[in-house]
Amino acid sequence: MWKNRNVWILLLGELIAGLGLWMGIIGNLEFMQAKIPSDFMKSIILAIGIVIGVALGPLAGKLTDQLHKKKVMLAAGLLRTISVLFMLLALATDSIGWMIVFLILIQISAAFYFPALQATLPLVVDEKELLQLNGVYMNVSTLSRILGTALGGALLMIMPLHTLYLFSFAAYLALFLLTMLLKVDDDSVSKVGEHVKEKRDFSTLFPMIKQEPIVSITLIMLLIPLLFIGGFNLIVINISELQDSAAIKGWIYTAEGIAFMLGAFTVKQLTKYISQVQILFVFSLFVGVSQLMLYMATNSLITIIAFTIFGFAIGCFFPVAATIFQTTVPKDFHGRFFSFRNMLERIVFQVVLLTTGFLLDSIGFQLMTVAFGMVSVGLTTLFYIWYRQTRQRVTLNKKKALS
């Protein structure tokens, strides 16, 4: 895998683009903090782009399956690069309107780019290397998040705001140029006529998902870590207030990030001892345990341990989930499937964020973490029973068919 030039191009591209993305996010927050006093209006503005990105999900999935993945990534990368110019225009004119244009374009780009990227990974390595590649890719993404936020914060202290967006522009341009160097054989694109391509609409995806129980179960299992991730920043803020410590925020992000990378590095070794599906259930249970531990979040040590467990759990969970999708879903469905997954995660993320805020106001932090923990443990148990019953039913049907 490490001798594969495509792998290095994708990993280097993710690192560079991630730095640009997170520096841009730091810049967005700084601009809104200066121009928009209402937190509710900030959330509305941020949600506009996300809603449009979700609405374009079916089209993005369909086009990703009809066209070569590299072409989709290049078009999305070019749009993302151009979008930064509108943010520079917003800074020059102090215009919230131009910022909204920037946010819409960046979300449209993401709606097309990430499904195409996920569909490209199985095309550049053998199936046996996919789990390792997914783990390494997510580690690079996590590293770019840590470095990007740190670098963005440092640059704001010594340089004007527009400098962050110039760095973002350079990063996105570099990613576009790197993507041009990819050499990918995309056999999933039909070459037998437009009438075949027309059948590749979003509605054909759901019968396929129903035929693959492990895909359905894994999709639903994604809800459990999202219960934590959706309100992650609100949870960290509340812990900081609970402990009356600003420093604990840094320790939490550091512990979670390092543990995530350790999990993504070690998950391939774990598959030697337990199956990929068992890994999903075990570490889904660990997510619930980490949430329950936060009932004692007044204790700094227990808090750090809880986030370390959580980080390691999702570091194992997400690469396995991605590998199951990439190897079980037929390649000619990859664009639509990963677009659907992207839409699902965005919608769930927003619902969880709103629910977390409501519960924090109504029942308080500690009771909320217990509620989320019990839901996570309960859902993991129910999904495991469902999986066992489904597997037994499939086995019986196969035996009947053979007899």
VOTITOR-999994 format. One record per residue (C-alpha): residue number from 1; x, y, z. Coordinates in Angstrom, 2 decimals. Each point is the difference from the previous one (the first is absolute). Example, Ala and Ser with C-alpha at 12.3 -4.5 7.8 and 13.67 -1.06 7.14 Angstrom:
# VOTITOR-999994
+------+---------+---------+---------+
: resi :       x :       y :       z :
+------+---------+---------+---------+
:    1 :   12.30 :   -4.50 :    7.80 :
:    2 :    1.37 :    3.44 :   -0.66 :
+------+---------+---------+---------+
***
This chain:
# VOTITOR-999994
+------+---------+---------+---------+
: resi :       x :       y :       z :
+------+---------+---------+---------+
:    1 :    0.00 :    0.00 :    0.00 :
:    2 :    2.77 :    2.43 :    0.89 :
:    3 :    1.54 :   -0.38 :   -3.46 :
:    4 :   -3.25 :    1.15 :   -1.60 :
:    5 :    0.32 :    3.60 :   -1.29 :
:    6 :   -3.78 :    0.46 :    0.06 :
:    7 :   -0.05 :   -0.71 :    3.74 :
:    8 :    2.64 :    2.64 :    0.67 :
:    9 :   -1.83 :    2.54 :   -2.21 :
:   10 :   -3.29 :   -0.57 :    1.88 :
:   11 :    1.62 :    0.14 :    3.45 :
:   12 :    2.07 :    3.09 :   -0.77 :
:   13 :   -3.05 :    1.63 :   -1.56 :
:   14 :   -2.09 :   -0.68 :    3.10 :
:   15 :    2.69 :    1.49 :    2.26 :
:   16 :    0.33 :    3.16 :   -2.09 :
:   17 :   -3.75 :    0.43 :   -0.54 :
:   18 :   -0.71 :   -0.69 :    3.68 :
:   19 :    2.38 :    2.76 :    1.03 :
:   20 :   -1.78 :    2.39 :   -2.36 :
:   21 :   -3.44 :   -1.12 :    1.17 :
:   22 :    0.63 :    0.44 :    3.71 :
:   23 :    1.82 :    3.31 :   -0.41 :
:   24 :   -3.05 :    1.14 :   -1.97 :
:   25 :   -2.34 :   -1.17 :    2.76 :
:   26 :    1.98 :    1.98 :    2.57 :
:   27 :   -0.29 :    3.00 :   -2.31 :
:   28 :   -3.76 :   -0.49 :   -0.44 :
:   29 :   -0.54 :   -0.03 :    3.76 :
:   30 :    2.13 :    3.12 :    0.45 :
:   31 :   -1.86 :    1.89 :   -2.75 :
:   32 :   -3.44 :   -0.95 :    1.35 :
:   33 :    0.99 :    0.84 :    3.56 :
:   34 :    0.92 :    3.50 :   -1.13 :
:   35 :   -2.99 :    0.59 :   -2.29 :
:   36 :   -2.91 :   -2.05 :    1.42 :
:   37 :   -0.87 :    0.46 :    3.71 :
:   38 :   -2.79 :   -2.64 :    0.04 :
:   39 :    1.04 :   -3.65 :    0.48 :
:   40 :   -3.31 :   -1.08 :   -1.53 :
:   41 :    0.73 :    1.97 :   -3.18 :
:   42 :    3.47 :   -1.56 :   -0.14 :
:   43 :   -1.55 :   -3.48 :    0.09 :
:   44 :   -2.53 :    0.98 :   -2.70 :
:   45 :    2.76 :    1.25 :   -2.31 :
:   46 :    2.09 :   -3.13 :    0.52 :
:   47 :   -3.05 :   -2.20 :   -0.59 :
:   48 :   -0.84 :    1.59 :   -3.39 :
:   49 :    2.96 :   -1.57 :   -1.77 :
:   50 :   -0.51 :   -3.37 :    1.73 :
:   51 :   -3.66 :   -0.17 :   -1.06 :
:   52 :    0.89 :    0.72 :   -3.63 :
:   53 :    2.78 :   -2.60 :    0.15 :
:   54 :   -2.46 :   -2.62 :    1.28 :
:   55 :   -2.56 :    0.93 :   -2.68 :
:   56 :    2.61 :   -0.57 :   -2.72 :
:   57 :    0.99 :   -3.41 :    1.42 :
:   58 :   -2.11 :   -2.12 :   -2.41 :
:   59 :    1.33 :    1.87 :   -3.03 :
:   60 :    3.57 :   -0.27 :    1.30 :
:   61 :   -0.35 :   -3.75 :    0.49 :
:   62 :   -1.52 :   -0.54 :   -3.44 :
:   63 :    2.69 :    2.02 :   -1.80 :
:   64 :    2.78 :   -1.68 :    1.98 :
:   65 :   -1.18 :   -3.39 :   -1.28 :
:   66 :   -0.45 :    1.26 :   -3.56 :
:   67 :    3.30 :    1.85 :   -0.34 :
:   68 :    3.59 :   -0.86 :    0.78 :
:   69 :    0.68 :    0.64 :    3.69 :
:   70 :    3.11 :    2.05 :   -0.82 :
:   71 :   -2.04 :    2.40 :   -2.16 :
:   72 :   -2.53 :    0.52 :    2.80 :
:   73 :    2.81 :    0.65 :    2.52 :
:   74 :    1.67 :    2.48 :   -2.35 :
:   75 :   -3.23 :    1.92 :   -0.64 :
:   76 :   -0.80 :    0.12 :    3.73 :
:   77 :    3.58 :    1.01 :    0.81 :
:   78 :   -0.11 :    2.84 :   -2.52 :
:   79 :   -3.30 :    1.26 :    1.43 :
:   80 :    1.44 :   -0.14 :    3.52 :
:   81 :    3.04 :    2.02 :   -1.10 :
:   82 :   -2.16 :    2.64 :   -1.71 :
:   83 :   -2.30 :    0.24 :    3.04 :
:   84 :    2.80 :    1.51 :    2.11 :
:   85 :    0.01 :    3.05 :   -2.30 :
:   86 :   -3.54 :    0.81 :    1.19 :
:   87 :    1.16 :   -0.10 :    3.62 :
:   88 :    2.83 :    2.40 :   -0.83 :
:   89 :   -2.64 :    2.21 :   -1.63 :
:   90 :   -2.11 :   -0.24 :    3.19 :
:   91 :    2.98 :    1.18 :    2.07 :
:   92 :    0.72 :    2.86 :   -2.38 :
:   93 :   -3.62 :    1.23 :    0.08 :
:   94 :   -0.98 :   -1.10 :    3.55 :
:   95 :   -2.87 :   -1.88 :   -1.64 :
:   96 :   -1.82 :   -2.90 :    1.65 :
:   97 :   -1.69 :   -0.67 :   -3.35 :
:   98 :    3.28 :   -0.88 :   -1.74 :
:   99 :    0.90 :   -2.23 :    2.95 :
:  100 :   -3.27 :   -1.91 :   -0.49 :
:  101 :    0.92 :   -0.48 :   -3.68 :
:  102 :    3.37 :   -1.37 :    1.13 :
:  103 :   -1.63 :   -2.42 :    2.47 :
:  104 :   -2.49 :   -1.23 :   -2.61 :
:  105 :    2.72 :   -0.66 :   -2.58 :
:  106 :    2.25 :   -1.78 :    2.50 :
:  107 :   -2.86 :   -2.30 :    1.05 :
:  108 :   -0.93 :   -0.73 :   -3.63 :
:  109 :    3.62 :   -0.93 :   -0.62 :
:  110 :    0.00 :   -2.31 :    3.04 :
:  111 :   -3.25 :   -1.67 :   -1.13 :
:  112 :    1.74 :   -1.13 :   -3.20 :
:  113 :    3.61 :   -0.41 :    1.15 :
:  114 :   -0.31 :   -2.32 :    3.00 :
:  115 :   -2.22 :   -2.71 :   -1.60 :
:  116 :    2.37 :   -0.03 :   -2.99 :
:  117 :    3.00 :   -0.27 :    2.32 :
:  118 :   -1.50 :   -2.91 :    1.98 :
:  119 :   -0.82 :   -1.75 :   -3.28 :
:  120 :    3.58 :    0.56 :   -1.21 :
:  121 :    1.78 :   -1.65 :    2.94 :
:  122 :   -1.04 :   -3.58 :   -0.99 :
:  123 :    1.29 :    0.72 :   -3.52 :
:  124 :    3.57 :    0.83 :    1.05 :
:  125 :    0.81 :   -2.95 :    2.33 :
:  126 :   -0.85 :   -3.70 :    0.29 :
:  127 :   -2.93 :   -0.97 :    2.20 :
:  128 :    2.32 :   -1.50 :    2.65 :
:  129 :    1.69 :    3.42 :    0.41 :
:  130 :   -3.21 :    2.04 :    0.27 :
:  131 :   -0.31 :   -0.16 :    3.79 :
:  132 :    3.57 :    1.22 :    0.47 :
:  133 :   -0.48 :    2.78 :   -2.58 :
:  134 :   -3.25 :    1.16 :    1.65 :
:  135 :    1.74 :    0.10 :    3.39 :
:  136 :    2.99 :    1.94 :   -1.29 :
:  137 :   -2.23 :    2.38 :   -1.97 :
:  138 :   -2.07 :    0.81 :    3.08 :
:  139 :    3.16 :    0.53 :    2.02 :
:  140 :    1.27 :    2.49 :   -2.58 :
:  141 :   -3.38 :    1.75 :    0.13 :
:  142 :    0.18 :    0.18 :    3.82 :
:  143 :    3.59 :    1.30 :   -0.14 :
:  144 :   -0.99 :    2.70 :   -2.50 :
:  145 :   -2.84 :    1.05 :    2.33 :
:  146 :    2.36 :    0.35 :    2.96 :
:  147 :    2.69 :    1.83 :   -1.98 :
:  148 :   -2.50 :    2.14 :   -1.94 :
:  149 :   -1.80 :    1.33 :    3.07 :
:  150 :    3.28 :    0.61 :    1.83 :
:  151 :    1.56 :    1.75 :   -2.99 :
:  152 :   -3.16 :    2.04 :   -0.65 :
:  153 :   -0.11 :    1.21 :    3.59 :
:  154 :    3.69 :    0.90 :   -0.05 :
:  155 :   -0.24 :    1.89 :   -3.31 :
:  156 :   -2.94 :    2.06 :    1.24 :
:  157 :    2.20 :    1.34 :    2.78 :
:  158 :    2.65 :    1.36 :   -2.37 :
:  159 :   -1.71 :    0.49 :   -3.38 :
:  160 :   -3.22 :    1.53 :   -1.36 :
:  161 :   -3.02 :   -2.27 :   -0.55 :
:  162 :    0.23 :   -0.08 :   -3.78 :
:  163 :    3.39 :   -1.76 :    0.31 :
:  164 :   -1.76 :   -3.15 :    1.23 :
:  165 :   -2.08 :   -0.10 :   -3.16 :
:  166 :    3.03 :    0.55 :   -2.20 :
:  167 :    1.54 :   -3.08 :    1.63 :
:  168 :   -3.29 :   -1.87 :   -0.54 :
:  169 :   -0.03 :    1.04 :   -3.67 :
:  170 :    3.58 :   -1.25 :   -0.42 :
:  171 :   -0.84 :   -3.29 :    1.72 :
:  172 :   -3.09 :   -0.64 :   -2.17 :
:  173 :    1.93 :    0.88 :   -3.15 :
:  174 :    2.76 :   -2.43 :    1.02 :
:  175 :   -2.63 :   -2.73 :    0.55 :
:  176 :   -1.47 :    0.68 :   -3.47 :
:  177 :    3.43 :   -0.34 :   -1.60 :
:  178 :    0.76 :   -3.19 :    1.97 :
:  179 :   -3.33 :   -1.52 :   -1.07 :
:  180 :    1.01 :    0.51 :   -3.63 :
:  181 :    2.91 :   -2.38 :    0.62 :
:  182 :   -2.28 :   -2.89 :    1.02 :
:  183 :   -0.06 :   -2.98 :   -2.35 :
:  184 :   -3.15 :   -1.99 :    0.75 :
:  185 :   -1.64 :   -2.71 :   -2.13 :
:  186 :   -3.72 :    0.50 :    0.60 :
:  187 :   -1.66 :   -3.09 :   -1.47 :
:  188 :   -3.28 :    0.71 :    1.82 :
:  189 :   -0.88 :    2.73 :   -2.51 :
:  190 :   -2.24 :   -1.48 :   -2.67 :
:  191 :    1.26 :    0.18 :   -3.57 :
:  192 :   -2.96 :   -1.66 :   -1.68 :
:  193 :   -2.28 :    2.96 :   -0.60 :
:  194 :   -1.92 :    2.82 :    1.60 :
:  195 :   -3.10 :   -2.16 :    0.56 :
:  196 :    1.96 :   -2.01 :    2.58 :
:  197 :    1.19 :    3.15 :    1.76 :
:  198 :   -3.55 :    1.32 :    0.28 :
:  199 :   -0.89 :   -2.96 :    2.23 :
:  200 :    2.58 :    1.05 :    2.53 :
:  201 :   -2.35 :    2.18 :    2.02 :
:  202 :   -0.17 :    0.22 :    3.77 :
:  203 :   -3.10 :   -2.20 :    0.37 :
:  204 :    1.89 :   -3.11 :   -1.15 :
:  205 :    2.31 :    0.30 :    3.02 :
:  206 :   -2.50 :   -1.05 :    2.68 :
:  207 :   -0.90 :   -3.47 :   -1.38 :
:  208 :    3.75 :   -0.75 :   -0.08 :
:  209 :    0.38 :    1.07 :    3.66 :
:  210 :   -2.89 :   -2.27 :    1.01 :
:  211 :    1.71 :   -2.95 :   -1.70 :
:  212 :    3.16 :    0.50 :    2.09 :
:  213 :   -0.93 :   -0.25 :    3.73 :
:  214 :    3.52 :    0.85 :    1.16 :
:  215 :   -0.19 :    3.31 :   -1.91 :
:  216 :   -3.34 :    0.89 :    1.61 :
:  217 :    1.24 :   -0.92 :    3.47 :
:  218 :    3.26 :    1.95 :   -0.40 :
:  219 :   -1.88 :    3.07 :   -1.24 :
:  220 :   -2.26 :   -0.08 :    3.04 :
:  221 :    2.94 :   -0.67 :    2.33 :
:  222 :    1.54 :    3.29 :   -1.16 :
:  223 :   -2.71 :    1.77 :    2.01 :
:  224 :    1.65 :   -1.03 :    3.28 :
:  225 :    3.33 :    1.87 :   -0.33 :
:  226 :   -1.89 :    2.90 :   -1.61 :
:  227 :   -1.97 :    0.35 :    3.26 :
:  228 :    3.30 :    1.10 :    1.55 :
:  229 :    1.64 :    1.74 :   -2.96 :
:  230 :   -3.04 :    2.15 :   -0.86 :
:  231 :    0.14 :    1.90 :    3.29 :
:  232 :    3.74 :   -0.41 :    0.60 :
:  233 :    0.88 :    3.70 :    0.16 :
:  234 :   -2.97 :    0.81 :    2.25 :
:  235 :    1.02 :   -2.86 :    2.32 :
:  236 :    3.58 :    1.27 :    0.19 :
:  237 :   -1.18 :    3.54 :    0.78 :
:  238 :   -2.25 :   -1.28 :    2.80 :
:  239 :    2.79 :   -2.10 :    1.52 :
:  240 :    2.23 :    3.07 :   -0.05 :
:  241 :   -2.68 :    1.94 :    1.87 :
:  242 :   -0.68 :   -2.90 :    2.37 :
:  243 :    3.67 :   -0.21 :    0.98 :
:  244 :    0.54 :    3.78 :   -0.28 :
:  245 :    3.04 :   -0.71 :   -2.17 :
:  246 :    0.82 :    1.30 :   -3.46 :
:  247 :    3.01 :   -2.33 :   -0.23 :
:  248 :   -2.14 :   -3.17 :    0.15 :
:  249 :   -1.30 :    0.73 :   -3.53 :
:  250 :    3.50 :   -0.35 :   -1.42 :
:  251 :    0.63 :   -3.21 :    1.96 :
:  252 :   -3.28 :   -1.50 :   -1.21 :
:  253 :    0.67 :    0.74 :   -3.69 :
:  254 :    3.58 :   -1.25 :    0.31 :
:  255 :   -0.95 :   -3.24 :    1.79 :
:  256 :   -2.83 :   -0.73 :   -2.43 :
:  257 :    2.13 :    0.75 :   -3.07 :
:  258 :    2.97 :   -2.12 :    1.08 :
:  259 :   -2.26 :   -2.89 :    1.06 :
:  260 :   -1.81 :    0.17 :   -3.35 :
:  261 :    3.28 :   -0.32 :   -1.88 :
:  262 :    1.11 :   -2.92 :    2.19 :
:  263 :   -3.31 :   -1.76 :   -0.64 :
:  264 :    0.23 :    0.50 :   -3.78 :
:  265 :    3.57 :   -1.37 :    0.01 :
:  266 :   -0.77 :   -3.09 :    2.09 :
:  267 :   -3.40 :   -1.02 :   -1.43 :
:  268 :    1.55 :   -2.12 :   -2.75 :
:  269 :    1.78 :   -2.09 :    2.62 :
:  270 :   -3.28 :   -0.48 :    1.87 :
:  271 :   -1.59 :   -1.56 :   -3.11 :
:  272 :    2.38 :   -2.96 :    0.49 :
:  273 :   -1.87 :   -0.91 :    3.18 :
:  274 :   -3.60 :    1.16 :   -0.52 :
:  275 :   -2.13 :    0.69 :   -3.07 :
:  276 :   -0.67 :    3.46 :   -1.38 :
:  277 :   -3.66 :   -0.20 :    1.06 :
:  278 :    1.00 :   -0.95 :    3.55 :
:  279 :    2.32 :    3.03 :    0.07 :
:  280 :   -2.97 :    2.24 :   -0.84 :
:  281 :   -2.06 :   -1.34 :    2.91 :
:  282 :    2.86 :   -0.08 :    2.55 :
:  283 :    1.09 :    3.57 :   -0.63 :
:  284 :   -3.55 :    1.26 :   -0.33 :
:  285 :   -0.43 :   -1.30 :    3.55 :
:  286 :    3.17 :    1.85 :    1.03 :
:  287 :   -1.52 :    3.24 :   -1.34 :
:  288 :   -2.95 :   -0.51 :    2.35 :
:  289 :    2.33 :   -0.74 :    2.93 :
:  290 :    1.98 :    3.20 :   -0.64 :
:  291 :   -3.25 :    2.00 :    0.03 :
:  292 :   -1.08 :   -1.56 :    3.30 :
:  293 :    3.41 :    0.83 :    1.51 :
:  294 :   -0.62 :    3.69 :   -0.64 :
:  295 :   -2.55 :   -0.01 :    2.82 :
:  296 :    3.17 :    0.48 :    2.09 :
:  297 :    1.32 :    2.78 :   -2.24 :
:  298 :    0.80 :    2.17 :    3.01 :
:  299 :    3.12 :   -2.19 :    0.32 :
:  300 :    2.64 :    0.99 :   -2.57 :
:  301 :    1.70 :   -3.42 :   -0.10 :
:  302 :   -3.25 :   -1.89 :   -0.62 :
:  303 :   -0.91 :    2.54 :   -2.69 :
:  304 :    3.30 :   -0.56 :   -1.84 :
:  305 :   -0.38 :   -3.80 :    0.30 :
:  306 :   -3.56 :    0.19 :   -1.37 :
:  307 :    1.08 :    1.99 :   -3.06 :
:  308 :    3.00 :   -2.28 :   -0.51 :
:  309 :   -2.33 :   -3.02 :   -0.07 :
:  310 :   -2.33 :    1.84 :   -2.36 :
:  311 :    2.82 :    1.04 :   -2.35 :
:  312 :    1.45 :   -3.52 :   -0.15 :
:  313 :   -3.48 :   -1.49 :   -0.55 :
:  314 :   -0.87 :    2.19 :   -2.99 :
:  315 :    3.55 :   -0.38 :   -1.32 :
:  316 :   -0.77 :   -3.72 :   -0.31 :
:  317 :   -3.67 :    0.39 :   -0.93 :
:  318 :    0.13 :    2.37 :   -2.99 :
:  319 :    2.75 :   -1.71 :   -2.07 :
:  320 :   -1.81 :   -3.34 :    0.39 :
:  321 :   -3.36 :    1.55 :   -0.98 :
:  322 :    1.57 :    1.64 :   -3.07 :
:  323 :    1.65 :   -3.29 :   -1.01 :
:  324 :   -3.26 :   -1.94 :    0.33 :
:  325 :   -1.74 :    2.53 :   -2.25 :
:  326 :    2.80 :    0.04 :   -2.58 :
:  327 :    0.24 :   -3.79 :   -0.25 :
:  328 :   -3.68 :   -0.97 :    0.33 :
:  329 :   -1.73 :    2.67 :   -2.07 :
:  330 :    0.48 :   -0.65 :   -3.76 :
:  331 :    2.41 :    2.50 :   -1.57 :
:  332 :   -2.58 :    1.33 :   -2.46 :
:  333 :   -2.09 :    1.12 :    3.01 :
:  334 :    2.87 :    1.66 :    1.90 :
:  335 :   -0.73 :    3.56 :   -1.07 :
:  336 :   -3.66 :   -0.13 :    0.96 :
:  337 :    0.67 :   -1.95 :    3.17 :
:  338 :    2.70 :    2.27 :    1.39 :
:  339 :   -2.06 :    3.05 :   -0.95 :
:  340 :   -2.95 :   -1.50 :    1.92 :
:  341 :    2.27 :   -0.72 :    2.98 :
:  342 :    1.30 :    3.58 :   -0.11 :
:  343 :   -3.59 :    1.34 :   -0.04 :
:  344 :   -1.04 :   -2.29 :    2.86 :
:  345 :    2.93 :    1.03 :    2.19 :
:  346 :   -0.60 :    3.72 :   -0.61 :
:  347 :   -3.69 :   -0.28 :    0.88 :
:  348 :    0.67 :   -2.08 :    3.13 :
:  349 :    2.80 :    2.38 :    1.01 :
:  350 :   -2.36 :    2.98 :   -0.09 :
:  351 :   -2.76 :   -1.85 :    1.90 :
:  352 :    2.45 :   -1.16 :    2.69 :
:  353 :    1.44 :    3.51 :    0.32 :
:  354 :   -3.46 :    1.49 :    0.59 :
:  355 :   -0.95 :   -2.85 :    2.37 :
:  356 :    3.20 :    0.43 :    2.00 :
:  357 :   -0.65 :    3.72 :    0.41 :
:  358 :   -3.60 :   -0.64 :    1.09 :
:  359 :    0.97 :   -2.68 :    2.54 :
:  360 :    2.81 :    2.10 :    1.43 :
:  361 :   -2.51 :    2.79 :    0.68 :
:  362 :   -2.77 :   -2.30 :    1.28 :
:  363 :    1.62 :   -2.82 :    2.03 :
:  364 :    3.63 :    1.07 :    0.31 :
:  365 :    3.32 :   -1.44 :   -1.10 :
:  366 :    0.36 :   -3.01 :    2.30 :
:  367 :   -3.50 :   -1.40 :   -0.52 :
:  368 :    0.36 :    0.55 :   -3.75 :
:  369 :    3.21 :   -2.07 :   -0.16 :
:  370 :   -1.69 :   -2.81 :    1.94 :
:  371 :   -2.98 :    0.12 :   -2.39 :
:  372 :    2.27 :   -0.09 :   -3.06 :
:  373 :    2.10 :   -2.79 :    1.52 :
:  374 :   -3.05 :   -2.15 :    0.76 :
:  375 :   -1.35 :    0.59 :   -3.52 :
:  376 :    3.37 :   -1.00 :   -1.52 :
:  377 :    0.31 :   -3.17 :    2.08 :
:  378 :   -3.67 :   -0.88 :   -0.59 :
:  379 :    0.20 :    0.55 :   -3.76 :
:  380 :    3.22 :   -2.02 :   -0.25 :
:  381 :   -1.68 :   -2.91 :    1.79 :
:  382 :   -3.12 :    0.19 :   -2.21 :
:  383 :    2.03 :    0.26 :   -3.20 :
:  384 :    2.11 :   -3.00 :    1.05 :
:  385 :   -3.13 :   -2.12 :    0.59 :
:  386 :   -1.38 :    1.17 :   -3.35 :
:  387 :    3.29 :   -0.88 :   -1.73 :
:  388 :    0.06 :   -3.50 :    1.53 :
:  389 :   -3.59 :   -0.65 :   -1.05 :
:  390 :    0.62 :    1.33 :   -3.52 :
:  391 :    3.13 :   -2.12 :   -0.41 :
:  392 :   -1.84 :   -3.13 :    1.17 :
:  393 :   -2.86 :    0.72 :   -2.41 :
:  394 :    2.40 :    0.47 :   -2.93 :
:  395 :    1.81 :   -3.24 :    0.90 :
:  396 :   -3.29 :   -1.94 :    0.13 :
:  397 :   -1.07 :    1.41 :   -3.37 :
:  398 :    3.32 :   -1.07 :   -1.55 :
:  399 :   -0.40 :   -3.53 :    1.41 :
:  400 :   -3.56 :   -0.22 :   -1.39 :
:  401 :    1.20 :    1.20 :   -3.39 :
:  402 :    2.76 :   -2.62 :   -0.07 :
:  403 :   -2.34 :   -2.79 :    1.02 :
+------+---------+---------+---------+
***
